[in-house]
Amino acid sequence: MSEKTFRLEVITPDRVTLADDDVVSVVAPGAEGYLGVLANHAPMMASLGIGKLNYRRVNGETGVMALGGGFLEVYDNTASILAECAEPAENIDIARAEESKKRAKQRLAAGGHDIDVPRAEAALKRAINRLKIAKQP
């Protein structure tokens, strides 16, 4: 790593989605708004919401991921994201995301006391986020 780069790790419960030592910037969906990280950032922790994670590598390449909430820790020139779910834009299955959106809408429309409304609303937000990111140019 050079003095202008840092390590970015995106970790989900089932795998390490990304581990890159040549990142120059990250923009993550904080729980109360987007936040940015550059090399040599002060240590911090933040809660993350559902949204788009952008990062840029030292060679100019960019990456985009659909993030489903979690936590960001910045320490010792490493940004670690512990995410409930994270999916690179190019790996998003649009048909699966459409089906998830449809199911969540059906659950919410059905109502009733046996429906976990916050869970269904979060599933709908995640599906909409994945579709929005997958369909971006």
Long-range contacts (C-beta under 8 A, 24 or more apart in sequence): 1-77, 2-58, 3-39, 3-40, 4-39, 4-58, 5-39, 5-58, 6-37, 6-38, 6-39, 6-40, 6-41, 6-77, 6-78, 6-79, 7-77, 7-78, 7-79, 8-55, 8-78, 8-79, 8-81, 9-78, 9-79, 9-80, 9-81, 10-53, 10-65, 10-81, 10-83, 10-86, 11-80, 11-81, 11-82, 11-83, 12-83, 12-84, 12-85, 12-86, 13-84, 17-65, 17-83, 17-86, 17-87, 17-88, 18-63, 18-65, 18-86, 18-88, 20-55, 20-57, 22-57, 22-58, 22-59, 23-55, 23-56, 23-57, 23-58, 23-79, 24-56, 24-57, 24-58, 25-55, 25-56, 26-53, 26-54, 26-55, 26-56, 26-79, 27-53, 27-54, 27-55, 28-53, 28-67, 28-72, 28-81, 29-53, 29-67, 30-72, 35-72, 37-72, 37-74, 37-79, 39-77, 40-77, 41-74, 41-77, 41-79, 42-74, 43-74, 43-75, 43-76, 44-72, 44-73, 44-74, 45-71, 45-72, 45-73, 45-74, 46-71, 46-72, 47-71, 47-72, 48-72, 48-81, 48-83, 50-122, 50-125, 50-126, 50-129, 51-129, 52-129, 52-132, 52-133, 53-81, 53-86, 63-88, 63-89, 64-88, 64-89, 64-133, 64-136, 65-89, 65-133, 66-92, 66-126, 66-129, 66-130, 66-133, 66-134, 67-129, 68-126, 68-129, 69-122, 85-126, 87-130, 89-133, 89-134, 89-136, 92-130, 92-131, 92-133, 92-134, 94-131, 94-134, 94-135, 97-127, 97-130, 97-131, 97-134, 98-127, 98-131, 100-126, 100-127, 100-130, 101-127, 101-128, 101-131
